[in-house]
Amino acid sequence: MHTVPTHNHDTHIISCAMSEGAGAEATSSQTSGSATAAAAPAAASAADPLAAGEAIDEMLAANDSHERSNKRKYPEPDFAVERSGSRGGRGSYTNAFKLKAAAFTRVRCADGNPVGNNGAAKVLGIAKKRIITWVKEEAKLKGLIEATPKLSRAKSLNPGNEASTADVDQTLEDYINEQRKHHRGCGSAEVMNKLLEVKPDALGGLPATATPKEAEQFRAKFNNWYQRFRKRRGFSIRRRTSVGQKLPTGHEGMAWATLMKLRKALVERAGEIYERRNPPAPGESPIKGEDLTSEQLESVTAEVFEELGNMDQTPVQHEMPVETTLEKRGAKDARISTGGESLFDTAAVPRLLSFCF
């Protein structure tokens, strides 16, 4: 009973082996045929190098055109890239430009699809992360610009807190402009006094009974506020370009008159000394200093100069123009006008020293 299955099993194995051998022979035949077919063009190319080069060029051109046809084409933006600072996607951008960039992501390409964040980043040369942020905050940005149009030129989404003195900033600016209109100097002291006059509680206030420490703290707060105020209102500290005053009329005549007055006093004193040394005869009038001869003046010169005191003088100006003033940025003229007394001064002399004639 068992010999028949064994015979059938052996027959099946032999049959499979024969089939596999036939398949292997067929595959070997096909491989050898392909190798023969491929060897023919290679031999032809080796025989003709020019034909081989042209074939390679045609193959590369076909591949390149296929890649270009699959590459997406983005439309050109109808606005310029407004960047300030570094290049390469960095730097800062105005809020108006951020809105345009966010809207550009929704522009349709030739294939009907939107540009998207990637496309906008490639075309505008901006980091994709920034484009995504601007798209997310587009609604907030539109609301801020509609409420405050001047923020379109700003470079921050957050407008910041309003200055604590915003209600008096315009008053201070008008005050400074009025002072500069008449070429009067205006510095930090004038602005601080005006600020406390208009708003006594500004920056915490400075009461009359403030201690030195409190005054110092207020001054520190004022200096920080003063710097921000100048930036907000477009002011800068300028050194005066000129003092709006000419030399007083007749200044040379005044100097000459002073010199003549001193000479007259010295001559009169010389006549008094000479009269004391040489009393006049009875009935003769005393000699005057202006009537002395050169020899007579020479005889009393030493005593005249002995009575002159050596003194030191400290000039005290009647008016002292400021060296710096606030002025609008870009202004070329920062002249200072005076009351006409800046070129006059008074000589302060110690009370114990004086001229003696």
CORDANOR-V281851 format. One record per backbone hydrogen bond with DSSP energy under -0.5 kcal/mol. NH is the residue of the N-H (numbers start at 1). CO is the residue of the C=O. Records with the same first field share a line. If there is no record, write none. Layout:
NH->CO, CO
//
This chain:
5->1
6->2
7->3
8->4
9->5
10->6
11->7
12->8
13->9
14->10
15->11
16->12
17->13
18->14
19->15
20->16
21->17
22->18
23->19
24->20
25->21
26->22
27->23
28->24
29->25
30->26
31->27
32->28
33->29
34->30
35->31
36->32
37->33
38->34
39->35
40->36
41->37
42->38
43->39
44->40
45->41
46->42
47->43
48->44
52->48
53->49
54->50
55->51
56->52
57->53
58->54
59->55
60->56
61->57
62->58
63->59
64->60
65->61
66->62
67->63
68->64
69->65
70->66
71->67
74->72
82->80
83->81
84->92
90->87
92->84
94->82
95->154
96->152
98->94
99->95
100->96
101->97
102->98
103->99
104->100
105->101, 102
106->103
107->104
109->113
110->73
112->109
115->107
116->105
119->115
120->116
121->117
122->118
123->119
124->120
125->121
126->121
127->89
130->127
131->127
132->128
133->129
134->130
135->131
136->132
137->133
138->135
141->137
142->138
143->139
144->140
145->141
146->142
147->143
148->144
151->148
152->149
153->150
154->151
159->157
166->163
168->165
169->165
170->166
172->168
173->169
174->170
175->171
176->172
177->173
178->174
179->175
180->176
181->177
182->178
183->180
184->179
191->187
192->188
193->189
194->190
195->191
196->192
197->193
198->194
199->195
202->199
204->201
205->202
206->200
210->207
215->211
216->212
217->213
218->214
219->215
220->216
221->217
222->218
223->219
224->220
225->221
226->222
227->223
228->224
229->225
230->226
231->227
232->228
233->229
234->230
235->230
236->327
238->236, 325
240->323
241->334
244->242, 336
245->243
251->248
254->250
255->251
256->252
257->253
258->254
259->255
260->256
261->257
262->258
263->259
264->260
265->261
266->262
267->263
268->264
269->265
270->266
271->267
272->268
273->269
274->270
275->271
276->272
277->273
278->274
284->281
291->288
292->289
297->293
298->294
299->295
300->296, 297
301->297
304->300
305->301
306->302
307->303, 304
308->305
311->309
314->348
315->313
316->346
317->315
318->341, 344
319->341
321->319
325->238
326->186
327->236
329->234
331->328
334->332
336->242
337->183
338->244
344->341
346->316
348->314, 346
349->347
350->312
353->350
356->307
//
